[in-house]
C-alpha cells in the first residue's frame, strides 16, 4: 500500500556504499532512519515491509546493479528516489538507462550539506509523485465509474422501455378497438379484461419504482403493528399460491406453531414473500415444487422460500440484490420484470433489522431466507392461564 503524499517516509536505504560514504551519511542524515545493506537481495526483503524515501546506491556500473535496483523499486516502491554515488565524472551514467524512474547523481567525495539537501529534495519529489499517482488513480476510478454509469443507464432505459411498452401496447391496442366500435358484444368484456390486467401490470411496475426510490432515499414509511407471523401468507401471497397450483406447480406451506408474534410492517413483509415467491414460481420447471416455511428462531422468526429450478450461477450471487440487474437484459429475454424485486426485498428486510441469505447451485434450485427479529416476547401460552372462578 503506497504512502500518502502527506506522509513522506523517513526511511533511507544505503545500498552497497563504501564505509566512508556510510559515515558521512550517518552524520548528514542523523534525523532519518538509515538502513545500510550490502546486497540487492537484502533490499528486496526490506521493500516488503517499507517504502523508503530514497535508496542511496553505489553506481556498480560494470555489473548493472543500478538497473536491477531501478526495476525493483519500480515494481515495489515506485515513488522512492534513487541517489547514485559515482566516483568520477567518467563514470557518470554514460551507459546507464534508468528509463523514467527518478534518480539523482552524487559525486564523491560526499558532502554532508549537499547530501542533506538532496535527501530533502528527494522527499519533495516523493510527495509529488505520490500525489500524481493518487490523482491518476482517482481519474481512472472516475472514468471507470462513468463508463459503468453510462452502461447501466443504457440498460436501465432499455429495460424500462421494454417493460412499460408491452402492457402499454395492449392497453392502447384494445382501447382503440373498443373506441372504433367494431367489436362484437361478447368481445367487449374480453378486451376490457385485457386492458384492466395490463393497466394493473403498469401500476405494479410504477409502484415498485416509486417504492425503490423512496427506500434508497431513506424516506419509506413504516406501518408498525403486532401480528401473527403467518399473517404475511394472506392476501396477495395466498392468491399467488392458488395461481401457481392452477398452473401445475406444487406449493407447500409449512408454518411452525411456535413462530408466534412479530412487530413490524406486515404489508412490507408480505411484499417480501410476494417477490421471493414470484421468483420461485417464475424459475420453477413445469410440475416443480415451491416451499414456503415460517419457523421459530428464538429471538427472531425465520422465513424461507425455496424452489427446484435452474438455480443461480455463483458469479451472479454478488450482484443479486442490486437494482435493475437481469441475467438476460435483452429485449428477447425469456423472463420479464425490472430486476428490482430482490433489491426491494433487501430494503424491506433491512427496515426490520433483519438479514437476507441465499443459497443454491445451478440445476439444483435456489433457497432464499430472511430473519426478522421479534422485538417483543412470543405470544403467551393460553393453556397455562389460570381459569376464572
KARA-V609166 format. One record per backbone hydrogen bond with DSSP energy under -1.0 kcal/mol. NH is the residue of the N-H (numbers start at 1). CO is the residue of the C=O. Records with the same first field share a line. If there is no record, write none. Layout:
NH->CO + CO
//
This chain:
7->4
12->33
13->54
14->35
15->56
16->37
22->18
23->19
24->20
25->21
26->22
27->23
28->24
29->25
32->29
33->10
35->12
37->14
43->39
44->40
45->41
46->42
47->43
48->45
49->46
50->46
53->11
55->81
56->13
57->83
58->15
59->85
65->60
68->64
69->65
70->66
71->67
72->68
73->69
74->70
75->71
76->72
77->73
80->77
81->53
82->102
83->55
84->104
85->57
86->106
91->88
92->89
93->91
101->98
104->82
106->84
108->86
115->111
116->112
117->113
118->114
119->115
120->116
121->117
122->118
123->119
124->120
125->121
126->122
127->123
128->124
129->125
130->126
131->127
132->128
133->129
134->130
135->131
136->132
137->133
138->134
139->135
140->136
141->137
142->138
143->139
144->140
145->141
146->142
147->143
148->144
149->145
150->146
151->147
152->148
153->149
154->150
155->151
156->152
157->153
158->154
159->155
160->156
161->157
162->158
163->159
164->160
165->161
166->162
168->164
169->165
170->166
171->167
172->168
173->169
174->170
175->171
176->172
177->173
178->174
179->175
180->176
187->184
191->187
192->188
193->189
194->190
195->191
196->192
197->193
198->194
199->195
200->196
201->197
202->198
203->199
204->200
205->201
206->202
207->203
208->204
209->205
210->206
211->207
212->208
213->209
214->210
215->211
216->212
217->213
219->214
225->264
227->262
229->260
231->228
232->229
233->230
234->231
237->234
239->235
240->236
241->237
242->238
243->239
244->240
245->241
246->242
248->245
249->244
250->288
252->290
254->292
256->294
259->256
262->227
264->225
269->265
270->266
271->267
272->268
273->269
274->270
275->271
276->272
277->273
278->274
279->275
280->276
281->277
282->278
283->279
288->285
290->250
291->306
292->252
293->304
294->254
295->302
297->300
301->372
302->295
303->370
304->293
305->368
306->291
307->366
316->313
317->314
320->317
322->319
325->339
333->330
344->340
345->341
346->342
347->343
348->344
349->345
350->346
351->347
353->350
354->349
355->371
357->369
359->367
361->365
363->310
364->361
367->359
368->305
369->357
370->303
371->355
372->301
374->299
382->380
384->381
385->382
//
